[in-house]
Amino acid sequence: MKTAPLELIRSLVAIPAPPGQEEQARAFVQVQADALGFQTQVDPKGNLLIHSHPLAQPKIIVTAHLDEIALMVSQIALDGAIKVTSLGGAHAWKWGEQPVEILTREESVPGVIGFGSIHTEAEISIRERVKSGLLTWDMAKVFTGLSSMELSAKGIRVGSRVVLARERRTIWQMGEYVAAYFLDDRALLAVMLMALQRLGTLPPDVLFAATVSEEVGGQGANYLFQRYHPDICIALEIGPIAPDNDVELNEIPTIWVKDSYASANAVDLEQVDEIGKALGFDLQYQALSRGGSDASCAAHNGLVAKPITISIPVDNSHGLEIMHQNAPEQLTRLLVELLNRLA
C-alpha cells in the first residue's frame, strides 16, 4: 500500500457505510491490510480484526470505526414520500437539502432530502415552523419519484439506510486544509492503515480493529471488548473544535482527557504527552462536554481498563468537516511511537 494519505481518505470517503451496513468499507480496509501482509478476520458483529499472529488475548486494541452518521427510513407514504430518522447524530440543520441514496442489497436508489417551499406563510409550512425551533428530521421528506409499490419492489422498506449521494462524497482542498463529509472516521481508518504499514508486524498482544456501529453507542467495540477485555484501548478519532475547548485547527494531534462516557487516566495522558514532545510537538488537550469514542464507551461499560483517545483536530464535526492536510501524518507518528513504547 503506497497510496498517499489524501488519496486513501478520498477512496474511503467515497464508500457508504451507515451503522449496520458497513460491508463495503470493511472490504476496502481488509484488502489494504491483507496487501500489507497482516492476518484479517471478521467477527460475528462485523468488526474487522487485523493482527500478525494467531489471535490470542490482546492487551492493547487500536480502533478506528467504519461507520458514518446516516439516516434510516422510518415511514413510506402511499405516494412514495419517505420519512427518515437519524442514525448516529446526523442533524437536519447540518445536512439541509441534499442528494441522497437509499441502500438496498443490490443497488442504491437516488433521492433528494427536501423541506418544502419558502414561498408561503401557511402555518403548517416548514418555513413557519422553524421560526420557533430547530430544523428537525420530522420536517423532511425524501423524494425519489417512485410510488410506495415501486420502492417496495426495489427492496426499500422501513429500516433501509439513507446516505449522502456519491456526488457529495469527495474531498475539497483549500491550501493546507481539506474538507469532506465523514472524515469521522475515514481519516482515522487511513491513519490506522498507515500505522500498520510502518509497523510491518504486530506483537501477539496487539490487535487492530476497524469497528462497526460506533456512531450508535460504540456497539462494535463493546461486543469485541466483551470477548477480550483488553487492558488498553487506543481509539483513533476526530478532535471536534467547539466553543468550550481550546483546540486549534492545525496538524497537532489532540488527546481526549474526558468525554460523556469516561475520563483518561492521568499517567496515560502524561505518557502520551512525553511521546508528543519527543516527536516535536505539544499535544492539544481536549475535554469534550458531549461525545464518546470506542475507548470511552468501552471503559464506561467496564470492558477496558485504560481508555486512550487520540485524534486529529476537526471543525464542523458531523457536517462538512475540515482538517489540516498534515494532521493524519502527525497522528500516525504519534500512534506508532505509542505502540512501540507500550507493546
N, C-alpha and C positions, 0 to 999 in steps of 0.2 A: 504494500500500500504506500504509494509515493504521492498521493493526492495532497495538494495544498489545503490548509485549513479552511479557507473560504469556499473552495470548490467542494470540499467534503460537506460543509454546512449547507451549501446550496443544494446538494443532492439530497441531504436529509430533510431539509425544509420542504422539498417538493413532494414528499411522501406523506399521505394522510395517515394518521394513527390516533383516532379517538380512543378514549378509555374503553377497553373491552374489545377492541378491533385493531390491534397493533401489529398484525401479521406481516404487513409489507415492510414496515420499518425494522422489525426484528430480523426479517430475512436479509435486508441490506446489511445490517450490522454483523450478522452471522457470517455472511460471505466475506466481509472485510477481516473479521477475526480469524476465520479459517485460513485466509490467504497469508496471514501473519504467522501461521503455524500453531495457533492455540487450539485446544480442545473446546468444543462447544456442545451444549445440550439445552433443551427447552424443558422446564419443569411443568407440572400439571397446570399451574396458574398461568403460564405463558411467559415467565421470565426467561431471558437468555442468560445462561451461565457460561462464563469464559474462564478457563483455567489451563494449567500446564501439566497437571499430574492427575492420576485417578482421584476423583473427588472425595475428599476426606472431611475432616472437621475444620472449616476455616476459622481462623481467629480474626481475620480482617476481611470485610466485604466492602468493595468500592462500588457505588451505584451511580447510574445516570438513568433517567426514566425515558421510556419510549413514547409515552402517550402525550397528547396535546389537549388543550381545552377544546371543547366542541359543543355541539347541540344534539338533542335527541328528539325524534318525532314523538309528540305527546297526543296528537289528535289529528284525524283526517276528515274533513267535511265531505259531503256528497259531491260537491263541485270540485273537489281536489285541493282546496285550500288547506295548507298544513300548518298546524300549530306546533311550536317547539318549546323545549325546556333546556336549561343549561346543564352541561356535563363538565364539572370541574372549574367553575369560575369564569365562564365566558359571559361577559356582560353586554347587554344590548347597547348601552351608551358607549362602549368601547368599539364594538363591531359596526354598528349602524347598518345601513343598507349595503348589502354585499352580494356578489355572485357566490353561490354555494353548490356543493354536490351532495346528493343523498346516496349513501353507500349501500350496495346490495352485494350478494355473493359474486355475481358475475359481472356487474357493471356499476357505473355511477350515473345518476340522473341529475342533469343540471337544473338549478333553480335560482331564485332571487329572493333574498330577505327584503320585505317591504313593510313600511309603516304608514302607507297611505299618503294622501294629498295634504298640502298645507293650504290649499285654496278653499278654505271652508271655516265657518265659525260654529258648525254643529257641535253640540256638547259631547256627543259620543266620539268625535274625531280624535285621533291621536294628538293632533296639534293643540287641541284644547286640554286634553287630559295631562299632557306633560307640563302644563303651566303650574300644576300643583304637586308635581313629583318627578321622579326619575323616569327615563325611558326604560321599560322592562319588557322581557320576552313575551309576556302575555298580551302585549300590544302588537306583536309582529305576526306576519303570515309569510309562508314560503310559497311562492308561485312557481309552478312547473309547466303550466299549460296542459296538464293531464287531469283526467277525472279520477275519482277515487277507485273506480274499477280498473282503469289503466295503470294506476300506481300499484294496486294490489297485484296485477298481472306481472309487474316488474319486480315484485318481491318487497315493495316498500310498505311498511306497517308501523304501528306504534312500537317504538324501541329502535327503529332504524337510526343510524348515526348520520348527522349532517355536519359537513366540514367545509372550510373555505375552499373555493374553487381553485383549480391548478393555476389559473392566471394570476392569482394573488399569492401563490406560494413560491416566491422568489426573494432575492435579496437586493437591496438598493445600497450603493456605496456613495458616501459623501465625504470625500477626503479621507481622513483617518477613521471615519466612523461607518458602521454598517447597520442597516435596519432590515428587519424581517419579522413576519409573524413566526412564532414558535421557536425563537432562539431558546426558549424554555421548553424542552431541554435538548434541542437538536445541537446547539453549540457545545453542550456538555457531552453528548454522545461522541462528537468529534474529538473533544479533549480525551475521553476515555480511549478511543482508538489510537490517538497519537501517543498516549502514555504507554499503551501496550506495545506499540512499535518500538519505542525507545527502551523499554524494559527487556524485550526479547523473550523473556520467560518469567514465570511467576513461581514463588515458593509454594510448597504444598498447602500452607495455611493461609494463602491469599486467594480470594475469589473476586472476580469482576462480574457484575450483574447489570444487564440492561433490563430494567424493571417495567412492569405494566401497571396501569391504573394508579399511578402516583397522584394524579390530579384529583382523584376521588377518594382521598384518605390514605394514600400510601399502601393500597391493598396488596400490590405485588411484593413489596418489601416485607410487609407484615407476614405474609404467607411464607416467604423464603426464610425469614429470621425465626419464625416459629419452629422451623425444622433444624436450623443450625445454631441459633443463639450465639452469634459471634461476640467477641469482646469489643470490637471496634467496627463502626460503620463510617466510612468516608463518603458522604453524599456530594455529588457534583451538581451544582445548582446555579441559578442566576442570583445576583445580589440586587434586589429591587431598590431603586432610588426612590425615596419618599420624604415628605416634609419632616418626619420625626427621626431621620437618621442623617449622618454627615457623609454618606458615600458620594464620591465624585465619579463622574463618567470618564474613566480613563482605563489604562491597561492593568492596573494594580489589583490583584485578587482581593476579595473580601472574605472574612470568616464570620459566620453567624455565632454570636455569643448567646442568643436566645431567640425563640420564636413562640408561636402559640402553643407548642406542644412540649418543649423541653429547653434546657439550657446546657451549654457545653461545660465540661469540667475545666477549672482554671489552669491546671497543669497541662492539659491538652492545648489550650489556647497559647500558653507560653511556648510550648514546643514548636507549634506551627509558626509562631511569630519569629522564633530563632531561625527557623529554616528560611523564612522570607528575607530576613536581614542578611543571611549568608548568600542569598541569591541576588541581593542588591536592592531590595525594596522593603518598605514598611507596609505591612498588611493593613487593609481598611477593616476596622471592627464594626460589626453591624448587629444591632438589636432590632428585631422585627416585631412590631406590635400586632401583625397579622400574617399568617402563612405558616408553612411547615415543609419539611423535606423528608425523604426516606429515612434519614438518620433520626430526626427528631420524633417522627411518628412512631418508629420502632422503639425508641427509648421511652416514650410516653406509655407504651404498652408493655414495658418491661422485657423487651426482646433483644436489647443490645445494651452493653454497659456504658460504652463511651460513644456518644454521637458527635461527629465532626462534620460540619457542612462548610465546604469551601466553594467559592463562586466567582463568577465574572460580573462586574458592575453592569447593570442594565436599566435603562429608562423605559417608561411606558410598558411596564410589566402587564401581561395578559392582553396586550394590544399589538401595535406595530412597534416592536421592541428595538432598541438601539444599543449598540455596544461599540467599544473601541476595537479596531481590527486586530490589534495585537493581544487582546485580552485572553483568547484561548491559548496562545503560546505561553504566556506567563503562568496561567493556571496549570498547564501541562507540566512545566518545570517544577512548580510547587508540589504537585501530586507525585511526580516521580521521586523527588528527593524525600518527601514524607514517607513514601513506601520503603525507600532504601534504608531509612532510619528505624522504621517500625518493624519491618519484617526480619 
